[in-house]
Amino acid sequence: MKLLVTGGAGFIGSNFIRYILRAHADWAVVNLDKLTYAGNPENLAEVESDPRYAFVKGDICDSQTARAAAEGCDAIVNFAAESHVDRSISDPSGFLRTDIFGVHVLLEIVRDTGLQRMIQISTDEVYGAIEEGAFKEDDRLRPSNPYSASKAGGELLAHSYWRTYGTPVIVTRATNNIGPNQYPEKMLPLFITNALEDKPLPIYGDGLQMRDWMHVEDHCRALDLLLQRGQAGEIYNIGGSPVATNIEVARTVLRKLRKPESLIAYVKDRPGHDRRYAVDSSKLRALGWRPTYDLESALDATIEWYRHNEAWWRKIKSGEFLEYYRTHYGLQ
């Protein structure tokens, strides 16, 4: 099988490409990425010389470039997205373009060329918050911010192509991922790297927001399974550990790194901040998938990666990133 992976230089995309090339000796990957701030070619340094891997710099919104990249491919896995909630609140326009119009471009390619499958990577955030229990795939969507609304728009467009044209698309809604190569504006790598630098760990509001955490490798395994056994036109939740509060996660990171809790810094809550996310993954589990990491082991593996890859994240946490951090959180 030959895959077009869009947004493959980012966190989850790069982990997926490395996973696929390890798991399938006879598969090939074309990576289409426009290399925005979160797309880092260094994430794929270990596969650059692999003859099964090819990189194309380009935007999924550019139909001509995307069609050329998809030539000869059997399936598309679309990770390309604007994905940081805080950035979507300050400037939503780029999110609407990439997360909705970009999906349209890819769906048109699948529709016109007869590719076997497309997987549209979405998020559990499209559901909004849930006070107890867990969301199932047919629950109502209530996105709370421009990011989750743009992702909901993209997946609804994908579903319409399935219903109208029979375009073989699958939508996945995954919970929070952690693991190697995650851009350090995201909560876990920010907590880990700040703790390593003895800098404050910013906690929104009271820190009691609850999230379901999953190691990125478990996400990659789920997508691999869906490429082979998922049913077109369906939605699949992908969830990991039981939910934990943000403050619990921050304290766990500090404990594992032997840092004091005095590094925790409460900051003003962001607008539209959902209180609790949780998804029911029984539909995916029925296909044979199970997470191999619990929260403790996922945190251990992630912390160790950042401890041993200091050069990678220190290069990112300079210049523009530092200015964003100071402006957004009001911390030095």
C-alpha positions, 0 to 999 in steps of 0.5 A, a space after each residue: 500500500 502507498 499512503 499520502 500522509 498530509 501534515 506528516 511533519 507534525 507531531 502525530 503525523 511524523 509518529 504515524 509515518 515512522 510507525 507505518 514504515 516500521 510495521 509494514 516493510 512493503 508499504 510506502 509513504 508520501 508526506 505532504 506538509 507545508 511546514 508551518 511552525 509546528 511542522 518540523 523536518 527533523 521529526 522524520 530524520 530517521 526515515 529520510 533515506 528510506 526509499 519508501 519515503 518521499 517528502 513534498 512541501 505543499 499545502 492541502 488547500 493547493 489542489 494542484 500540489 495535493 493531486 500531484 502528491 496523491 498520484 499513485 497512492 492508494 489512500 490518504 490519511 489527513 493529519 494536516 490541520 491547525 490544532 491549537 485552541 489558543 491560537 484559534 481563539 486569537 485568529 480563527 481564519 487559518 483554522 477554517 481554511 485548512 480544517 474545512 477547505 483543505 478537507 474539501 480539496 482532499 475529498 475531491 481528489 479521492 472522489 475523482 481518482 478512485 483512491 481506496 480510502 481516506 481517513 480524516 483525523 478529527 478530535 474528541 473536542 467536537 463533542 464539547 464537554 460531558 459531565 459524566 460518562 463518555 461520548 459515543 460516535 452518534 452523540 450530538 456535536 457541540 464544539 466550544 471554540 473555533 478550532 473544534 468547530 473547524 474540525 467538526 466542519 471538516 468531518 461533516 463535509 467528509 460524511 456528506 461526501 460519503 452520503 452523496 458520492 460514496 467517497 470511501 472516507 472514515 472519520 476518527 475522533 481521538 483524545 489528547 495524544 502525548 509522546 515524542 516530537 510534540 510541539 512544546 506549546 501543547 500542555 504536556 510537553 510544555 509542562 515537561 520542558 518547563 519543569 526541566 528548566 525550573 520554569 512555571 507550569 501554567 494551569 488554566 483556571 482551577 486546573 480541574 478540567 478533565 482529559 483522556 490521555 493516550 500515547 501517540 503510538 496507540 493512536 498510530 496502531 488504531 489508524 493502521 487497523 482502520 486502514 485495513 479493517 475500518 468501514 467506509 462512512 463510519 466514525 471511530 472514537 479513539 480513547 486511552 486512559 481514564 480521565 485525569 485533571 490537568 492539575 493531577 497531570 502537572 503534579 505527576 510530571 513534577 513528582 516524576 522529575 523530582 521538582 517542587 509543586 511551587 512551579 505550578 502557576 495558575 493563570 486566567 482561564 481561556 474562553 470556552 474552556 470545556 470542563 471534561 472530555 471522555 469518549 467510548 472506544 468500544 466500536 474500535 475495540 470490537 475490531 481488536 484494538 486495545 491501548 498498550 499504554 496507561 497514563 503512567 507508562 505514557 507519561 514515563 515514556 514521554 518524559 524520558 523522550 524529552 529528557 534525552 532530546 533536549 537539543 530538539 526542544 530547546 531549539 524550538 523554545 527560543 525566539 518566537 516561541 518564547 515571545 508567544 509564551 510570555 504574551 499568552 501566559 504572562 509568565 517569564 
